[in-house]
Amino acid sequence: MADCNDSFDTLYAAVAAAGLGETLSGGEFTVFAPTDDAFDALFTALGVTPDEFLARSDLANILLTMFYLERLTRQQLHP
């Protein structure tokens, strides 16, 4: 997840909280990642704080739905 910018701080925090940092540190994959603004909207919709969300026991499973275990190009996504 090296090619990110400041709009993904919550995603980085979630990956760390879920213990997925090492798992996701190697290899090539595509991430369909929500921005910080999208996470904030989710927290509001769920009525939870970021800390409550990051403490979920199923956080790793939620996050892994955002990862595709191959690198996809723009052409593959938008033929």
C-alpha positions as CSV (number, residue, x, y, z in Angstrom):
1,M,0.0,0.0,0.0
2,A,2.9,2.3,-0.7
3,D,1.2,4.3,-3.5
4,C,-1.3,6.2,-1.3
5,N,-1.7,9.7,-0.2
6,D,-3.1,11.6,2.9
7,S,-6.7,10.7,2.0
8,F,-6.2,7.1,3.3
9,D,-5.1,7.6,6.9
10,T,-8.1,5.7,8.2
11,L,-7.4,2.8,5.9
12,Y,-3.8,2.6,7.2
13,A,-5.1,2.7,10.8
14,A,-7.6,-0.1,10.0
15,V,-5.0,-2.3,8.4
16,A,-2.7,-1.8,11.4
17,A,-5.6,-2.4,13.9
18,A,-6.6,-5.6,12.0
19,G,-3.0,-6.9,12.1
20,L,-2.8,-7.1,8.3
21,G,0.2,-4.9,7.8
22,E,2.7,-7.7,7.3
23,T,0.2,-9.7,5.2
24,L,-0.3,-6.8,2.8
25,S,3.3,-5.6,2.7
26,G,4.4,-7.8,-0.2
27,G,3.2,-8.7,-3.6
28,E,1.1,-6.9,-6.0
29,F,-2.6,-6.4,-5.6
30,T,-5.3,-3.9,-6.3
31,V,-7.1,-2.1,-3.4
32,F,-10.6,-0.7,-3.8
33,A,-10.0,1.6,-0.9
34,P,-12.5,4.1,0.7
35,T,-11.1,7.5,1.4
36,D,-11.1,9.1,4.9
37,D,-14.2,11.0,3.9
38,A,-15.9,7.7,3.0
39,F,-14.9,6.1,6.2
40,D,-16.3,9.2,8.1
41,A,-19.6,8.8,6.3
42,L,-19.6,5.1,7.3
43,F,-19.0,5.9,10.9
44,T,-21.8,8.4,10.9
45,A,-24.2,5.9,9.2
46,L,-23.3,3.2,11.6
47,G,-23.4,5.5,14.6
48,V,-20.0,4.5,15.8
49,T,-16.7,6.2,16.5
50,P,-13.6,5.4,14.5
51,D,-12.2,3.6,17.6
52,E,-15.3,1.5,18.0
53,F,-15.1,0.5,14.3
54,L,-11.4,-0.3,14.5
55,A,-12.0,-2.5,17.5
56,R,-14.4,-4.8,15.6
57,S,-13.5,-8.5,15.8
58,D,-14.4,-8.9,12.1
59,L,-12.3,-5.9,10.9
60,A,-9.7,-8.0,9.0
61,N,-12.5,-9.8,7.1
62,I,-14.1,-6.5,6.2
63,L,-10.8,-5.0,4.9
64,L,-9.9,-8.1,2.9
65,T,-13.0,-7.6,0.8
66,M,-11.3,-4.4,-0.6
67,F,-8.3,-6.3,-1.9
68,Y,-7.9,-8.1,-5.2
69,L,-4.9,-10.3,-5.2
70,E,-3.6,-9.3,-8.6
71,R,-2.6,-6.0,-10.0
72,L,-5.3,-4.5,-12.3
73,T,-4.6,-1.8,-14.7
74,R,-7.0,1.0,-15.6
75,Q,-7.6,-0.6,-19.0
76,Q,-8.7,-3.8,-17.2
77,L,-11.1,-1.9,-15.0
78,H,-12.4,0.4,-17.8
79,P,-12.1,-1.5,-21.1
